[in-house]
Amino acid sequence: MNNEFLNELRKKIGAEFIFEKEPMKQHTTFRVGGPADVLVTPSAEELPEIVTLCRTFEVPYYIVGNGSNLLVGDKGIRGVVIAMTNRMGDIVCDGETITAEAGASLGRVAAKAAEEGLTGMEFAAGIPGTVGGAVVMNAGAYGGEMKDIITSVLVMDEFGEKKELSVEELDLSYRHSCLPEKRYMILQITMQLQKGCADEIRAKMAELRELRITKQPLEYPSAGSTFKRPEGYFAGKLIMDAGLRGFQVGGAQVAEKHCGFVINKDHATAMDICQLMQEVTAKVEAEFGVTLEPEVKMLGEF
Ligand SMILES: Cc1cc2nc3c(=O)[nH]c(=O)nc-3n(C[C@H](O)[C@H](O)[C@H](O)COP(=O)(O)OP(=O)(O)OC[C@H]3O[C@@H](n4cnc5c(N)ncnc54)[C@H](O)[C@@H]3O)c2cc1C
């Protein structure tokens, strides 16, 4: 990494928020991924300056949230990873409206909603991502999705220009938004919830959490559902029916508890996971003529 760039970076953001040769396995729920040249955890104020600096020095940069939908390659990431963390995690509630910075975790925002007696985001309480990552993915569960509760999103483009986009402009559909193709960074999201009963909201969240514990292999690192749900099917059922329950490549395994999850069973590499995903896709295609599409996003060098 260019020394002049690093010196300039140190002028923009405190040394304690700059991590060189940072193992990405510490920033992904798969617990997989080689080193990022540099990882930074900026505040909302520092973010535009860092993006401008990267552009000036022609250093590529990538945005990550909690890394709960990412598969980072074993050779890591050349350039700068900008991780949205709690330094960009303010949550403000005003009546039935909640505004949260992109790095706030869904769990924290859902807890705040419950505390304020606001209903509508119970479905999201157990999804282990940030609100920024949840909007990009239009994350959803148990009949709800981010699309139902977002009213607008504050984004920044690669030139540091900020703008407010309405929910319609995000083009949200099943695990999709237009944000990656437009290279927009999410800075803040605004959600509209409804008045409800705090005890009932907490009870619903606890019930859904319990369902996850029972059905999902939460005892192992993973990125949740590895594949998207193909129209008219369930990925997990197709994989199970193809006889792949427990199928293993190196340290990666199709979870016995839920075949829709690939887990890091035992020191898996990104290559193990990729290979397993390819073999699962080929077998399901051959058995049922259905093409599985990854839900997990690949990042870096494999
Ligand atoms: C155990 C487990 C259970 C899960 N259950 C569910 C579930 O029920 N439903 C569901 O939908 N998902 C689920 N997931 C997947 C994952 O939690 C969601 O996709 C989540 O929304 C990802 O958020 P993140 O902050 O971790 O994003 P990351 O994984 O860090 O990033 C995902 C994508 O968003 C981009 N991104 C992140 N933040 C920003 C930002 N601020 N601006 C621009 N781009 C950004 C990244 O570049 C990347 O392309 C699960 C994952 C796990 C591990």
The ligand as a Gaussian input file, in Angstrom:
#p B3LYP/6-31G(d) Opt

LIG

0 1
 C      -27.064000     -16.649000      11.127000
 C      -27.519000     -15.727000      10.027000
 C      -28.880000     -15.553000       9.809000
 C      -29.327000     -14.714000       8.771000
 N      -30.660000     -14.543000       8.590000
 C      -31.111000     -13.733000       7.611000
 C      -32.512000     -13.541000       7.393000
 O      -33.353000     -14.066000       8.099000
 N      -32.884000     -12.723000       6.377000
 C      -31.988000     -12.101000       5.561000
 O      -32.400000     -11.349000       4.652000
 N      -30.647000     -12.253000       5.771000
 C      -30.189000     -13.042000       6.749000
 N      -28.846000     -13.201000       6.935000
 C      -27.889000     -12.542000       6.015000
 C      -27.398000     -11.144000       6.483000
 O      -27.473000     -11.026000       7.893000
 C      -28.193000     -10.027000       5.836000
 O      -28.062000     -10.047000       4.425000
 C      -27.750000      -8.639000       6.347000
 O      -28.681000      -7.685000       5.932000
 C      -26.360000      -8.214000       5.873000
 O      -25.975000      -7.064000       6.586000
 P      -24.441000      -6.735000       6.883000
 O      -24.378000      -5.431000       7.606000
 O      -23.797000      -7.870000       7.570000
 O      -23.899000      -6.552000       5.412000
 P      -22.553000      -7.131000       4.784000
 O      -22.625000      -8.611000       4.741000
 O      -21.373000      -6.521000       5.439000
 O      -22.676000      -6.557000       3.293000
 C      -23.685000      -7.029000       2.431000
 C      -23.695000      -6.146000       1.183000
 O      -24.127000      -4.842000       1.536000
 C      -23.129000      -3.856000       1.206000
 N      -23.190000      -2.831000       2.260000
 C      -23.183000      -3.027000       3.603000
 N      -23.341000      -1.856000       4.234000
 C      -23.440000      -0.904000       3.278000
 C      -23.629000       0.506000       3.301000
 N      -23.741000       1.190000       4.435000
 N      -23.684000       1.172000       2.112000
 C      -23.573000       0.491000       0.947000
 N      -23.398000      -0.843000       0.858000
 C      -23.338000      -1.526000       2.017000
 C      -21.832000      -4.617000       1.116000
 O      -20.930000      -3.981000       0.239000
 C      -22.303000      -5.966000       0.569000
 O      -22.464000      -5.892000      -0.826000
 C      -28.383000     -14.037000       7.961000
 C      -27.003000     -14.196000       8.206000
 C      -26.588000     -15.031000       9.230000
 C      -25.108000     -15.175000       9.493000

